[in-house]
């Protein structure tokens, strides 16, 4: 395996930091990974899934959204809409330096982002979500105690997990005005939904709503006993192996078409 550090322009014009993991042989496919809310490209889930996909000869780009990790910009200036824009920018950079992504993978709010952004990346054939909310506004419960302050003063500092971040009124309003159900209904890509019934951050009912709204082909995998962040390496590895096996059906189909079979 080899790894390249990338910096490319995000939707707001600031530099986004990414890691492109490449298998030793020419990749059979290229995947783009979107991390969970405030997590970053080096989260346990991102690292574990990328590691396993590389073993399956799938190249993976994982990157930090604007204002997160090593990427430039102020997180307070971002919205769910800018996350979608950053995802599309990452796909465009992949298109220039390697090949366009055929697989999108998103964890938690990153899962909502890949569902929303897939229609803007024509080469994508398969989309996988892990612990994703059916609608972006679901994450409002993470900062509900500060909701009134954000609305009245325009912004507030909130704690999400171990991190303190500034959120603005625009961020909250943007979450509330996303027509995510329509996007899911019009996805027209193979969809894999992975979710733990023990998820206490994003309840498993969100997976049911996504599944019921999406058209076929669609699949659901139960991540029994996993936590939301997939902190157990075994859970991340299991996710990646299922994902790689599932995605190969669509990768191989594309390869056959290219060969005229």
C-alpha positions as CSV (number, residue, x, y, z in Angstrom):
1,X,0.0,0.0,0.0
2,X,1.1,3.6,-0.7
3,X,-0.3,6.8,0.7
4,X,-0.4,10.3,-0.8
5,X,-1.2,13.4,1.1
6,X,-3.4,15.7,-1.0
7,X,-4.5,19.3,-0.7
8,X,-7.3,20.5,-2.9
9,X,-9.7,23.5,-3.1
10,X,-13.0,23.1,-1.3
11,X,-16.3,24.7,-2.2
12,X,-15.5,27.8,-0.2
13,X,-12.1,28.2,-1.8
14,X,-10.0,27.0,1.2
15,X,-7.6,24.1,1.1
16,X,-8.9,20.7,2.1
17,X,-6.5,18.0,3.4
18,X,-6.9,14.4,2.2
19,X,-5.2,11.0,2.3
20,X,-5.3,8.9,-0.8
21,X,-4.6,5.2,0.0
22,X,-3.5,3.1,-3.0
23,X,-3.2,-0.7,-3.3
24,X,0.0,-2.1,-4.6
25,X,-1.7,-3.3,-7.8
26,X,-3.7,-1.0,-10.1
27,X,-7.0,-0.2,-8.3
28,X,-10.1,-2.0,-9.4
29,X,-12.2,0.9,-8.2
30,X,-11.9,4.3,-6.4
31,X,-13.9,5.1,-3.3
32,X,-14.5,8.4,-1.6
33,X,-15.1,8.4,2.1
34,X,-17.0,11.2,4.0
35,X,-16.4,11.3,7.8
36,X,-18.9,11.8,10.6
37,X,-19.9,15.1,12.1
38,X,-16.7,16.8,13.4
39,X,-14.8,13.5,13.3
40,X,-12.2,13.9,10.6
41,X,-10.4,11.6,8.1
42,X,-8.5,9.9,10.8
43,X,-11.5,8.6,12.8
44,X,-11.4,4.9,13.7
45,X,-14.1,4.1,11.2
46,X,-12.3,6.0,8.3
47,X,-9.0,4.3,9.0
48,X,-10.4,0.8,9.5
49,X,-12.6,0.9,6.4
50,X,-9.8,2.3,4.2
51,X,-7.4,-0.3,5.4
52,X,-9.7,-3.2,4.5
53,X,-10.7,-1.7,1.1
54,X,-7.1,-1.4,0.1
55,X,-6.7,-5.1,0.7
56,X,-9.6,-5.5,-1.8
57,X,-7.7,-3.4,-4.4
58,X,-10.0,-0.4,-4.0
59,X,-8.3,3.0,-3.7
60,X,-9.7,5.3,-1.0
61,X,-9.6,9.0,-0.6
62,X,-10.6,10.2,2.9
63,X,-10.5,14.0,3.6
64,X,-11.4,16.6,6.2
65,X,-14.3,18.8,5.5
66,X,-13.8,22.6,5.7
67,X,-12.8,23.6,9.2
68,X,-12.1,20.1,10.4
69,X,-8.8,18.3,11.1
70,X,-6.0,19.6,8.8
71,X,-8.3,21.4,6.4
72,X,-8.4,25.2,6.3
73,X,-11.4,27.3,7.0
74,X,-13.6,28.1,10.1
75,X,-16.0,25.3,11.0
76,X,-18.5,28.0,12.1
77,X,-18.7,29.2,8.5
78,X,-19.8,25.8,7.2
79,X,-23.2,24.2,6.6
80,X,-24.5,20.8,5.5
81,X,-24.6,22.4,2.0
82,X,-20.9,23.2,2.1
83,X,-20.2,19.6,3.1
84,X,-21.9,18.5,-0.1
85,X,-19.9,21.0,-2.0
86,X,-16.6,19.8,-0.5
87,X,-17.6,16.2,-1.4
88,X,-18.1,17.2,-5.0
89,X,-14.8,19.0,-5.0
90,X,-13.0,15.9,-3.6
91,X,-14.6,13.8,-6.4
92,X,-13.4,16.4,-9.0
93,X,-9.8,16.3,-7.6
94,X,-9.9,12.4,-7.8
95,X,-11.0,12.7,-11.4
96,X,-7.9,14.8,-12.1
97,X,-5.2,12.9,-10.2
98,X,-6.4,9.3,-10.5
99,X,-9.9,8.4,-11.6
100,X,-13.4,9.5,-10.6
101,X,-15.0,7.7,-7.6
102,X,-17.4,4.9,-8.4
103,X,-18.1,4.3,-4.8
104,X,-19.2,6.8,-2.1
105,X,-19.1,5.9,1.5
106,X,-20.4,8.1,4.3
107,X,-20.4,7.7,8.1
108,X,-23.2,9.4,10.1
109,X,-23.7,12.9,8.8
110,X,-21.1,12.0,6.1
111,X,-23.6,9.3,5.1
112,X,-26.3,12.0,4.6
113,X,-23.7,14.0,2.6
114,X,-23.0,11.1,0.2
115,X,-26.8,10.5,-0.3
116,X,-27.2,14.2,-1.1
117,X,-24.1,14.5,-3.3
118,X,-24.2,11.3,-5.3
119,X,-26.5,12.8,-8.0
120,X,-23.8,15.5,-8.6
121,X,-21.1,12.9,-9.4
122,X,-22.1,11.0,-12.5
123,X,-19.5,8.2,-12.3
124,X,-20.8,7.0,-9.0
125,X,-22.4,3.5,-9.2
126,X,-22.7,2.5,-5.6
127,X,-23.4,4.4,-2.3
128,X,-22.9,3.1,1.2
129,X,-23.9,4.7,4.5
130,X,-23.0,3.8,8.0
131,X,-25.1,5.0,10.9
132,X,-26.5,7.8,8.7
133,X,-29.5,10.0,9.7
134,X,-32.4,9.9,7.3
135,X,-32.5,13.7,7.4
136,X,-29.6,16.0,8.3
137,X,-31.6,17.9,10.9
138,X,-31.6,14.8,13.0
139,X,-28.2,15.9,14.5
140,X,-29.9,18.9,16.1
141,X,-30.4,16.8,19.2
142,X,-26.6,16.9,19.7
143,X,-26.9,20.6,20.5
144,X,-30.5,21.0,21.6
145,X,-29.5,22.7,24.9
146,X,-28.0,25.6,23.0
147,X,-30.6,25.8,20.3
148,X,-32.4,28.9,21.8
149,X,-29.1,30.7,22.2
150,X,-28.0,30.0,18.6
151,X,-31.4,31.3,17.3
152,X,-31.4,34.4,19.4
153,X,-27.7,35.4,19.3
154,X,-26.8,33.9,16.0
155,X,-24.2,31.5,17.2
156,X,-23.0,29.6,20.3
157,X,-20.2,27.3,21.3
158,X,-21.4,23.7,21.8
159,X,-19.9,20.5,23.0
160,X,-20.1,17.5,20.6
161,X,-18.5,14.5,22.1
162,X,-15.1,15.6,23.3
163,X,-15.0,18.7,21.1
164,X,-16.2,22.2,21.4
165,X,-17.3,23.9,18.2
166,X,-19.0,27.1,17.2
167,X,-22.3,26.7,15.4
168,X,-24.2,29.5,13.7
169,X,-27.9,30.1,13.0
170,X,-27.2,29.5,9.3
171,X,-25.9,26.0,10.0
172,X,-29.1,25.1,11.8
173,X,-31.4,26.7,9.2
174,X,-29.6,24.9,6.4
175,X,-30.1,21.5,8.2
176,X,-33.8,22.2,8.3
177,X,-34.2,23.0,4.7
178,X,-32.6,20.0,3.1
179,X,-35.0,17.9,0.9
180,X,-33.2,14.7,1.7
181,X,-36.1,12.3,1.1
182,X,-36.5,13.5,-2.5
183,X,-32.8,13.0,-3.0
184,X,-32.9,9.5,-1.6
185,X,-36.0,8.6,-3.7
186,X,-34.1,9.8,-6.9
187,X,-30.7,8.3,-6.0
188,X,-30.7,5.7,-8.8
189,X,-27.6,4.1,-7.5
190,X,-27.0,0.8,-5.8
191,X,-27.4,1.5,-2.0
192,X,-26.0,-0.3,1.0
193,X,-27.3,0.8,4.4
194,X,-25.3,-0.3,7.5
195,X,-26.6,0.5,10.9
196,X,-26.4,-0.8,14.5
197,X,-29.6,-1.4,16.4
198,X,-27.7,-0.3,19.5
199,X,-26.8,3.0,18.0
200,X,-27.6,5.7,20.6
201,X,-26.7,8.7,18.5
202,X,-28.6,8.0,15.3
203,X,-31.4,5.5,16.0
204,X,-31.8,2.5,13.7
205,X,-35.2,3.8,12.6
206,X,-33.3,6.2,10.4
207,X,-32.0,3.2,8.4
208,X,-35.5,2.0,7.9
209,X,-36.6,5.4,6.6
210,X,-33.7,5.5,4.1
211,X,-34.4,2.0,3.0
212,X,-38.1,2.5,2.5
213,X,-37.6,5.7,0.6
214,X,-34.8,4.4,-1.8
215,X,-35.5,2.5,-5.0
216,X,-33.9,-0.9,-5.7
217,X,-31.2,-2.1,-5.8
218,X,-30.8,-1.6,-2.0
219,X,-29.5,-3.6,0.8
220,X,-29.4,-3.4,4.6
221,X,-26.8,-4.9,6.9
222,X,-27.2,-5.0,10.7
223,X,-24.1,-4.0,12.6
224,X,-25.2,-5.8,15.8
225,X,-23.5,-4.6,19.0
226,X,-21.5,-1.9,17.2
227,X,-21.4,1.7,18.6
228,X,-22.1,4.7,16.5
229,X,-18.4,5.6,15.9
230,X,-17.3,2.0,15.2
231,X,-14.6,2.4,17.9
232,X,-14.0,-1.3,17.9
233,X,-11.6,-2.1,15.1
234,X,-13.4,-5.4,14.4
235,X,-16.6,-3.5,13.6
236,X,-14.9,-1.3,11.1
237,X,-13.2,-4.3,9.5
238,X,-16.5,-6.1,9.3
239,X,-18.1,-3.1,7.6
240,X,-15.3,-2.8,5.1
241,X,-15.4,-6.5,4.2
242,X,-19.2,-6.4,3.6
243,X,-18.9,-3.2,1.7
244,X,-16.1,-4.5,-0.6
245,X,-17.9,-7.7,-1.3
246,X,-21.2,-5.8,-2.1
247,X,-19.5,-3.1,-4.2
248,X,-17.6,-5.7,-6.3
249,X,-20.8,-6.7,-8.0
250,X,-21.1,-3.2,-9.5
251,X,-17.4,-2.8,-10.1
252,X,-17.2,-6.1,-12.0
253,X,-20.3,-5.2,-14.0
254,X,-18.7,-1.9,-15.1
255,X,-15.4,-3.7,-16.0
256,X,-17.4,-6.2,-18.1
257,X,-19.1,-3.4,-20.0
258,X,-15.7,-1.7,-20.6
259,X,-14.5,-5.0,-22.1
260,X,-17.6,-5.3,-24.3
261,X,-19.0,-8.4,-22.5
